[in-house]
Amino acid sequence: MTTETYNYDDVTTGSDQIATTLVTVSSGQNLAKYTPIGQVTSTGEFVASVRTATNGSQNPVYITAQAVDATGGDTAAQVFKAGTFDPEMLAWDASHNAVSKLLAFVGTPISLQKPAAVL
């Protein structure tokens, strides 16, 4: 008899309902799953959130639900728009620090929360 196991990563940590939406990821992006993304105000497209950006994308509003390869052109992708997620599992840009991570997603239905201790 063969035993198979499946280990999956669960980025969710709360009881809030998860919701997704379809967005356009800007050309030239190759995003890992669970990347915080922000919206470029001049185009409406989404890119990886970089804290030092000045085009609107410095404020993360969504999280990629899977890896997104938009290197060949603008790409439609499903992203998380609501839910509670483990901040340590997100693929943050290196420019984000502890403070910017705490302030991420303010005003959105996304919350960040570390997993509860196992009892």
C-alpha positions in Angstrom: 0.0 0.0 0.0 1.3 3.5 -0.9 0.7 6.4 1.4 0.6 9.8 -0.1 0.8 13.0 1.8 0.1 16.5 0.7 1.5 19.5 2.5 -0.1 22.8 1.6 0.6 26.3 2.8 -2.3 28.0 4.3 -1.8 31.8 4.2 -5.1 32.5 6.0 -5.1 32.9 9.8 -8.5 34.3 10.7 -12.2 33.5 10.4 -12.9 36.3 8.0 -14.4 35.3 4.6 -11.9 35.2 1.8 -12.8 37.1 -1.4 -11.0 37.5 -4.7 -11.3 39.8 -7.7 -9.8 40.0 -11.1 -7.2 42.7 -11.8 -4.7 43.6 -14.5 -1.0 43.1 -13.5 1.2 45.6 -15.3 3.6 44.3 -18.0 7.1 43.5 -16.8 6.1 42.0 -13.5 6.9 38.5 -12.3 5.2 38.2 -9.0 5.4 35.3 -6.4 2.3 34.0 -4.9 1.1 36.1 -1.9 2.8 39.3 -3.1 1.2 42.5 -1.7 0.3 44.7 -4.7 -0.6 48.3 -5.1 -2.5 50.2 -7.8 -0.7 52.7 -10.1 -3.0 55.7 -10.0 -2.2 56.9 -13.5 -3.0 53.5 -15.2 -5.2 51.6 -12.8 -2.9 48.6 -13.2 -1.3 46.7 -10.3 2.4 46.1 -9.4 4.3 44.8 -6.5 4.0 47.2 -3.6 7.3 49.0 -3.1 7.3 51.3 0.0 9.4 54.0 -1.7 7.2 54.2 -4.8 5.4 57.5 -5.4 2.8 56.3 -8.0 0.2 55.0 -5.6 1.5 51.4 -5.6 3.4 52.1 -2.3 0.0 51.3 -0.5 -0.7 47.6 -0.8 -4.4 46.9 -1.4 -4.5 43.3 -2.6 -2.5 40.1 -2.4 -1.7 37.8 -5.3 -3.5 34.5 -4.9 -0.9 32.6 -7.1 2.3 33.5 -8.9 1.7 35.9 -11.8 4.0 36.1 -14.8 3.3 39.3 -16.7 6.8 39.6 -18.3 5.2 39.2 -21.7 2.5 41.9 -21.3 -0.4 43.0 -19.1 -1.9 39.9 -17.5 -5.3 39.3 -15.8 -4.9 37.7 -12.4 -7.1 36.7 -9.5 -6.1 38.4 -6.2 -7.2 38.3 -2.6 -9.3 41.4 -1.8 -10.6 40.4 1.6 -9.6 38.0 4.4 -7.1 37.6 7.2 -3.6 36.5 6.3 -0.3 35.5 7.9 2.0 38.5 7.3 5.1 36.2 7.5 3.9 34.2 4.5 3.6 37.2 2.2 6.2 37.9 -0.4 7.0 41.5 0.7 9.3 43.7 -1.4 12.5 44.3 0.6 11.7 48.0 0.9 8.9 47.3 3.3 9.9 47.5 7.0 8.1 46.5 10.2 6.2 49.8 10.4 5.1 49.7 6.7 3.9 46.1 7.1 1.9 47.1 10.2 0.2 49.9 8.2 -0.3 47.8 5.1 -3.9 47.3 3.9 -5.3 50.0 6.2 -8.7 50.9 4.9 -9.1 47.7 3.0 -11.0 44.5 4.1 -7.6 42.7 4.4 -6.2 42.0 7.8 -2.8 40.7 8.9 -2.5 38.3 11.8 0.1 35.8 12.9 -1.3 32.3 13.4 -2.6 31.5 16.9 -0.4 29.3 19.1 -1.1 25.5 18.9 -2.6 24.3 22.1 
